[in-house]
C-alpha cells in the first residue's frame, strides 16, 4: 500500500476518489469546515464539538462493525443477517 496518495497509481487513485463512500465523506468534511467557520461564540464551538464527536463515534462504530464482518468471513462464517450501517 502506497504511503501517500501521490504514490498511488493514477487508475487506483481515480477509483478511490470516485468511490461513493469517499465522496460522501468529502462532502461531510466540507460541511464541518463550513460549520466551524460559522462559529462565533463559545456556545457555537461547543455545539460544533458535539456534532463532530457524534460523527466520530458513528464512524468508529461503523468501522468496528466492518471489522467484525471481516473477521467473521475470515473464519469461514456466513454474513450476519443484519447488514452493518456503513
Buried (B, 14 or more C-beta within 10 A) or exposed (E): EEEEEEEBEEEEBEEEEEEEEEEEEEEEEEEBEEBEEEBEEEEEEEEBEEEEEEBEEEEEEEEEBEEEBEEEEEEEEEEEEEEBEE
